[in-house]
Amino acid sequence: MTYPLEPDANEMRRLVDEAMRRIVPHIESLPSQPSTNTDGAIEYARTLIEPLPHRGESYEKILDDLFNEYVPRSFNAAGPGYLAYIPGGGIFYAAVADLIADAVNRYVGVFAAAPALAQIEANVVRWFCEIVGYPRGSGGVLTTGGSLANFTAIIAARKTLLGDDFMNATLYCSSEVHHSFQKAANLAGFPHANVREIPVDEKFRMRIDELEAAIARDARPFFVVGSAGTTNTGAVDDLEAIARIATKYKMWFHVDGAYGAFFMLTERGRNAMRGIELADSVILDPHKTLFQPYGTGAVVVRDATTLRRAFSSHADYLPDMQQEEELVDFCEISPELSRDFRGLRVWLPIKLFGIEPFIEQLDEKLDLIELVTEELRKIEGIEIVAEPQLTITAFRFRSNEETRELLERINAKKRVMLTPTVYNGQFLIRVCIVSLRTHRDRIEEGLEDIREAVKSLS
Ligand SMILES: Cc1ncc(COP(=O)(O)O)c(C=O)c1O
């Protein structure tokens, strides 16, 4: 009897070898692939809709379709020219860790089921606590991204400070906060009307006077979020000032560091984000600034017991949960029970290299954004609207229409991909440098494309 779902040793090797035969050239060609290749991709995707297949087809054909047809029809989000949105990463070491994690498929949701593996993942979370400057007694959990990390933090805060009676409590964020915050607040049960969007100053940072004025008007101020790097312009709120206000009004202080918090590994980042360690909770996205593949987020809390109190839940059919503070069952501190062993993909590359090469990468991005901004300043007609606070700069070119046209012409070269935003009715072009594959050569090419596009419009 053979079981097709259980390949033998030779077949396992063949499967991986065949995949590797395509993965390696794909990764090696990332720099020469266009920065976007989505013309007609939606129509193409429609042609792929099909009923449940009852018979299989050849592995080679499936891989060829994937690598020749499906993968190329996309934004080159892992390539060096991706300066759009907040770039992700995709270090290959993490991909190998994922293969191992999925192949061994141990269960890490409950500590007792795989104690050493759960501990490895818990170590990753400890390192993140260390990075934001948290003391002993802090803790946290890896999520699939920043959105669920925000959600986890808001639930922990709600359960800690409000109990079951929370409908009149108010949350505060800046008008520049990432929209996943309002979404998470809403999912956590707070009506939209309970979320106050505080105006920002000329550096896109939450206005502290306006925050305090808003708090004074509300009956039950509960939660304030500071941004450690907004998505639009990379603005870092005055975290120390927000911490002071949170203490004064006995509110939960949360920091959205999904994009910015890993810059705490650099001196410039630590200067920009003073006060982050005062937060009750911080979110960080390893799939942004730790160059991990998509699906890797994190939330850390200053007091680990807040997560346990919020998410712990008993079932007779589960093994005993850990009682010692040091040992964590991830299902006791998060909304999830069964989940992937996502810690391995962060742990393996850090164990392999230490954190230093990651710090070098982040410092390189900080240098590159300074270079871009200085060069943009020299181009006639370009106005820097958001000076970089981390690794994002935003600019415009004369009018909204001309800025829009400029963006199209830059992107049409397909060496870099930039994305826009709108602030106060002004159409802006953003440059966000985060990808591990973006280095000086690509930035110089991008600047060349920008200069040429400007010239063509002059
Ligand atoms: C500042 C910020 N916060 C939160 C998020 C949401 O994170 P995710 O997309 O990982 O859910 C993002 C996403 O880009 C972000 O830039």
The ligand as an SDF file (V2000), in Angstrom:
LIG
                    3D

 16 16  0  0  0  0  0  0  0  0999 V2000
    2.7050   51.7620   11.7170 C   0  0  0  0  0  0  0  0  0  0  0  0
    1.9410   50.5170   11.3830 C   0  0  0  0  0  0  0  0  0  0  0  0
    1.1690   49.9490   12.3310 N   0  0  0  0  0  0  0  0  0  0  0  0
    0.4570   48.8220   12.1010 C   0  0  0  0  0  0  0  0  0  0  0  0
    0.4830   48.2160   10.8580 C   0  0  0  0  0  0  0  0  0  0  0  0
   -0.3210   46.9730   10.6340 C   0  0  0  0  0  0  0  0  0  0  0  0
    0.5510   45.9120   10.5370 O   0  0  0  0  0  0  0  0  0  0  0  0
    0.2440   44.5690    9.7100 P   0  0  0  0  0  0  0  0  0  0  0  0
    0.1370   44.9880    8.2710 O   0  0  0  0  0  0  0  0  0  0  0  0
    1.4390   43.7440    9.9900 O   0  0  0  0  0  0  0  0  0  0  0  0
   -1.0180   43.9870   10.2280 O   0  0  0  0  0  0  0  0  0  0  0  0
    1.2820   48.7670    9.8500 C   0  0  0  0  0  0  0  0  0  0  0  0
    1.3290   48.1310    8.5070 C   0  0  0  0  0  0  0  0  0  0  0  0
    1.9620   48.5940    7.5860 O   0  0  0  0  0  0  0  0  0  0  0  0
    2.0300   49.9430   10.1170 C   0  0  0  0  0  0  0  0  0  0  0  0
    2.7950   50.5060    9.1710 O   0  0  0  0  0  0  0  0  0  0  0  0
  1  2  1  0
  2  3  1  0
  2 15  2  0
  3  4  2  0
  4  5  1  0
  5  6  1  0
  5 12  2  0
  6  7  1  0
  7  8  1  0
  8  9  2  0
  8 10  1  0
  8 11  1  0
 12 13  1  0
 12 15  1  0
 13 14  2  0
 15 16  1  0
M  END
$$$$
